[in-house]
Amino acid sequence: MPVEKPGITLTWGTMNRWGTMRRRAALLIAGLVLLAAAPVMAAESPAEQISSFRLKHGEGRVVRDTTLDRIAIDQARAMAAKDDLSHDALGPFNKRVAPSRAGRAAENIAYGYDNFEKTLGQWIDSSGHRKNLLLHNASRVGIASAKNASGKRTYWAMVIAGDYEPKPGKGRKDREPLVAVKREVTSASKPKSSNCHIKLLGLCI
């Protein structure tokens, strides 16, 4: 039996179709709301940010490496535990990076920012750290951060490395890096350490 109203005649089939249309419209609206709430683009990972910078300056991409990540984690935690920005917080860089079996490696450290993007910007603005980011033939990177006991200061460590294959015709007596450069960034709130800022083959420059 139809349901009648003045000027309008509705059948049960029409009502069912309208109900279906309403449900579809509600689902469509819900889908649009969820789409609007989702981020437009996922943020780049630290390795991708470094790679983007390197590509702009003619160097190759780098990928995260578990061994370099562990070296960076140990270094960041050691600095945070001592609340001291120092490449030697856990020992000489050459020895710390030796397990990576890389022929070339460099380390940047910093403290102050909670996110990597700002820390990377800090390194890019420093000529020495910039050179490390653009280390020639680098292909792998390790990145880590750790907070000090108060939780108010974040320490960062980045280890970048390359030349994993020995050069033809040239044997190596040990597996320590041929080149190891290290640089650090300090904020204005903390005086710089008297230690040298660059070490090349064990020499302070």
Salt bridges, closest charged atoms under 4 A:
GLU59 OE1 - ARG54 NH2 3.85
GLU59 OE1 - HIS136 ND1 3.28
ASP65 OD1 - ARG140 NH1 3.48
ASP69 OD1 - ARG64 NE 3.02
ASP74 OD1 - ARG70 NH1 3.30
ASP83 OD1 - ARG153 NH1 3.36
ASP88 OD1 - LYS182 NZ 2.95
ASP88 OD2 - LYS199 NZ 4.00
GLU107 OE1 - HIS87 ND1 2.52
GLU107 OE1 - ARG96 NH2 2.91
ASP114 OD1 - LYS147 NZ 3.15
ASP163 OD2 - ARG104 NE 3.38
GLU184 OE2 - HIS197 ND1 3.78
